[in-house]
Amino acid sequence: MEVTLDEHGRISVPEALRKKLGLEAGAQFALGIDGKVLLLKPISERGMLQEREGLLVSTAEVDPEVDVEATIDEVRAERSQNIADSDTE
């Protein structure tokens, strides 16, 4: 798929890609360079939510380098410790 850079340095993301990625006007991106490749990554603090068939679903991707189960275990342990600490006060 090809896009053209306009005289103001802008490109337009084709509608099919916007829909596939759940992008809307005002979406923010992280911009980077890898050699001669321009990288454009949507920024999302809480993941992207879309309404599908009346339900909100997350369309965020999980970083393959993140051990999700270990992260969940760490958060649960921290929460349990916080609860235990508050019970002793």
Secondary structure as UniProt FT lines:
FT   TURN            7..8
FT   HELIX           15..21
FT   TURN            25..26
FT   STRAND          29..34
FT   TURN            35..36
FT   STRAND          37..42
FT   STRAND          49..52
FT   TURN            53..54
FT   STRAND          55..58
FT   TURN            64..65
FT   HELIX           68..87
//
